[in-house]
Amino acid sequence: MKKKSKFELIYLTLVMIVLYFPIFYLIYFSFSSGDSMSYFESFTFDHYQALLNDPRLIRIVLDTILLALLASLFATMIGTLGALYIHQVKKKSVRNSLLSLNNILLVSPDVIIGASFLILFTFAGFSLGFYSVLLSHIAFCVPIVVLMILPKLKEINPTLIDAAYDLGASKYKVLSAIILPLITPGILSGFFMALTYSLDDFAVTFFLTGQGFTTLSVEIFSRARRGISLEINALSTLMFLFSLLLVIGYYFLSRYNQNRKINNQKKKVTK
């Protein structure tokens, strides 16, 4: 067992190095005074200063964050309703069909999804820009939210809901007072997963950005084609820190909900 544990530790360490070394390498050169990643010249914040003095790039960052927040918010609301509906379907064949349709966007290549939305919006005469990207992000984030919430719905004890109905509770009361509080961790997980997917997406967004609007991933790709600039390193570093803050925030929210659940159970036992 000790040999197995040591092997697992070594394997995990190697995986972490492979995954995180390029990121830290990129961060390291964001503080270089040079113009390339050939070698580190001297420590400087010039690339971060140039980034902050670039109003166009700052606007793109703010647009990307706004897009991700709106997409994840609407996807969470739609996905929650979708998960509730799928969960209450009694017929197994219908439920499995709905789950299969939900999973299509997850397994489909991003290029196919982006091209499909491009054809749809072009055929409908919908102009490409912020709203076309927003609608597409909502569409591919909804299945993620559904998959995050469904396991929490399955954990709910049906007798608890039956008891609430027997005591005269309405459907709205059962939903607001019992179901939603119990699936809140799943809702938060779905929201943060949708936020991550939206911030990270490139392929779908690349097809649907119009003139006057672009996202950070598309902008970085466009700039990288003209040559690697250490300003991109600085921008990527800040986005990495932002993502890290999201993970830390999600961790503390999960801990808070878990502690609140434990405290509520203790109160019930003491009563």
Secondary structure, DSSP 8 states (H G I E B T S, - for coil): -HHHHHHHHHHHHHHHHHHHHHHHHHHHHTTBSSSSSSS---B--HHHHHHHT-HHHHHHHHHHHHHHHHHHHHHHHHHHHHHHHHHH---HHHHHHHHHHHHHHHHS-HHHHHHHHHHHHHHHT---SHHHHHHHHHHHHHHHHHHHHHHHHHHS-HHHHHHHHHTT--HHHHIIIIIHHHTHHHHHHHHHHHHHHHHH--HHHHHH--TT---HHHHHHHHHHT---HHHHHHHHHHHHHHHHHHHHHHHHHHHHHHHHHHHHHHHHH-
